[in-house]
């Protein structure tokens, strides 16, 4: 079981969330974040709201219009700017979009980092820099999404801050995870090619499981589970408990 730190369970300021990548999984995660923001204000005492910063340097292509939350009218536009503008317009938010890769210096300014990149290097950059970048006294949480053709996983990790230096870093992923070779998830030229790389509903399924974990982080005081493995091939899942 994991006791959720007070900067989330009893927030005294808006909760800052950095979402890295708004492609196949990230676009669904952002949509869910909008719903969670509404719920947070209703369920959490003294809620100060949620602020989301989105980072993605990519532009929308035709192949993105099936597995991701974009349409043909948006082809050629920035993914980050387009989807955040849609969210802000529909929900009255003032969330931020950045048409660039994530700057690890921003770790000092956030409470939760959500990783939905299409390459392992981005993950490695965050984890390699996070230990000396955490600024908040209680630390930072990371929710890490990853998937292949018909299976995927979500891991929640906690990295303690200055006030909890004696706490152990609690990574959600297995040993050697960050040593995985570079992803072969290159941009697809067609919708058919995109679907051949990942099953059509892999991304929203994984996003739903990760958003459920995020819901626990934002609205509860403790968590039993820190991750899940899911398989569309076997129609099965396996939960991962906090130590």
Secondary structure, DSSP 4 states (H G I P E B T S, - for coil): -EEPPHHHHT-SSPEEEEEE--STTHHHHHHHHHHHHHHHHHHSTT---EEEEEE---B--TTHHHHSS--GGGTTSBHHHHHHHHHHHHH----EEESS---GGGGGG-SEEEE--SSHHHHHHHHHHHTTT--STT-EEEEEEEE-SSEEEEEEEEE--GGGTTSPPB--SPTTGGGSPPP--PPPSSHHHHHHHS-TTHHHHHHHHHHHHHHHHHH-SEESEEEEEEETTTTEEEEEE--
